[in-house]
Amino acid sequence: MIERATFHAGRYHLAQEQEMAVADRRERHEQTLKRFYAHSMDLVVEQGWQHPLFSEAPNVLQMGTATASTTKTFVDFVHDINSKAHITVADFSDYPLQQSQDEGLRCEPNVNFVRTDTTKLGFVDNTFDLIETDGLLQFLSPEQKTQAVAEWYRTLKPGGVVTTRDRFVSVNDAPKEWDTLNKIRKHFSQRFGVYSYPTTTEVMRYKFNAQGFSTLIENTQVIDPRMLLIHDIVAQKPKIIK
Ligand SMILES: C[S@@+](CC[C@H](N)C(=O)[O-])C[C@H]1O[C@@H](n2cnc3c(N)ncnc32)[C@H](O)[C@@H]1O
């Protein structure tokens, strides 16, 4: 009897520890995302661009969310700055949209959910003040990247900005950096079964500038040296289009 009780208590503690570890990981992930979002806004302001959340009722797109925790972190981040901001949460997969709604985000004021592919956005021209997407570009083929950046340009209002970040290397980087990128890509493929495309900062800058964006691409190590190869991209659609 005692042995059985000990066994159950052991399993209970193990389950509790696992739950705590999951909660801890989620908490750390949310903290990292908040720092990313805040850092992107700092970069936008440093460029002398208009803060995309400072207008009366800005229209915001979160493109590719992955989890309810990511959606919630972004919605809280935006609404802490401007509670009147309207946020469209979009993904081409039903799962993160459904999970976000099931976790209560359906009832958040000024938030709606849309299933759409970022290479063919179902929104009219000049809709958004801000498009934020994190870790999405790496999963798009070169052709899809071009289409996505074109769609972001089309759907942003003049003066609107894209903020994003992903792993890139530079053509000038040492082979060591390329090896690191390939190790991370291999890990992604083995752990999550997804293919990520190796991309350079030069190609990304070209794709944004070719659409007409003003573009800043910068290594994110300033906020955490463990963020290997992650680069911020902030890009503004011109206020006046010639
Ligand atoms: C790496 S996850 C984003 C991770 C998230 N930033 C986080 O930290 O939790 C990429 C997301 O983009 C979505 N996605 C990938 N390709 C897409 C596409 N072409 N259009 C729309 N969403 C896409 C995936 O379904 C996934 O939810």
Ligand as a Chemical Component Dictionary entry (heavy atoms), coordinates in Angstrom:
data_LIG
# 
_chem_comp.id                   LIG 
_chem_comp.type                 NON-POLYMER 
_chem_comp.pdbx_formal_charge   0 
_chem_comp.three_letter_code    LIG 
# 
loop_
_chem_comp_atom.comp_id 
_chem_comp_atom.atom_id 
_chem_comp_atom.alt_atom_id 
_chem_comp_atom.type_symbol 
_chem_comp_atom.charge 
_chem_comp_atom.model_Cartn_x 
_chem_comp_atom.model_Cartn_y 
_chem_comp_atom.model_Cartn_z 
_chem_comp_atom.pdbx_ordinal 
LIG C1  C1  C 0  8.281 29.818 -36.868 1  
LIG S1  S1  S 1  6.580 30.020 -36.725 2  
LIG C2  C2  C 0  6.509 31.567 -35.912 3  
LIG C3  C3  C 0  7.063 31.439 -34.516 4  
LIG C4  C4  C 0  6.597 32.538 -33.601 5  
LIG N1  N1  N 0  7.142 33.797 -34.013 6  
LIG C5  C5  C 0  6.990 32.232 -32.187 7  
LIG O1  O1  O 0  8.003 32.737 -31.690 8  
LIG O2  O2  O -1 6.261 31.481 -31.555 9  
LIG C6  C6  C 0  6.045 30.372 -38.322 10 
LIG C7  C7  C 0  4.522 30.501 -38.462 11 
LIG O3  O3  O 0  4.262 30.979 -39.778 12 
LIG C8  C8  C 0  3.235 30.218 -40.365 13 
LIG N2  N2  N 0  3.479 30.229 -41.814 14 
LIG C9  C9  C 0  4.480 29.597 -42.498 15 
LIG N3  N3  N 0  4.379 29.868 -43.809 16 
LIG C10 C10 C 0  3.317 30.687 -43.970 17 
LIG C11 C11 C 0  2.712 31.325 -45.085 18 
LIG N4  N4  N 0  3.180 31.150 -46.313 19 
LIG N5  N5  N 0  1.649 32.123 -44.868 20 
LIG C12 C12 C 0  1.141 32.295 -43.618 21 
LIG N6  N6  N 0  1.670 31.728 -42.511 22 
LIG C13 C13 C 0  2.734 30.925 -42.690 23 
LIG C14 C14 C 0  3.313 28.847 -39.738 24 
LIG O4  O4  O 0  2.058 28.189 -39.793 25 
LIG C15 C15 C 0  3.763 29.197 -38.310 26 
LIG O5  O5  O 0  2.640 29.405 -37.466 27 
# 
loop_
_chem_comp_bond.comp_id 
_chem_comp_bond.atom_id_1 
_chem_comp_bond.atom_id_2 
_chem_comp_bond.value_order 
_chem_comp_bond.pdbx_ordinal 
LIG C1  S1  SING 1  
LIG S1  C2  SING 2  
LIG S1  C6  SING 3  
LIG C2  C3  SING 4  
LIG C3  C4  SING 5  
LIG C4  N1  SING 6  
LIG C4  C5  SING 7  
LIG C5  O1  DOUB 8  
LIG C5  O2  SING 9  
LIG C6  C7  SING 10 
LIG C7  O3  SING 11 
LIG C7  C15 SING 12 
LIG O3  C8  SING 13 
LIG C8  N2  SING 14 
LIG C8  C14 SING 15 
LIG N2  C9  SING 16 
LIG N2  C13 SING 17 
LIG C9  N3  DOUB 18 
LIG N3  C10 SING 19 
LIG C10 C11 SING 20 
LIG C10 C13 DOUB 21 
LIG C11 N4  SING 22 
LIG C11 N5  DOUB 23 
LIG N5  C12 SING 24 
LIG C12 N6  DOUB 25 
LIG N6  C13 SING 26 
LIG C14 O4  SING 27 
LIG C14 C15 SING 28 
LIG C15 O5  SING 29 
# 
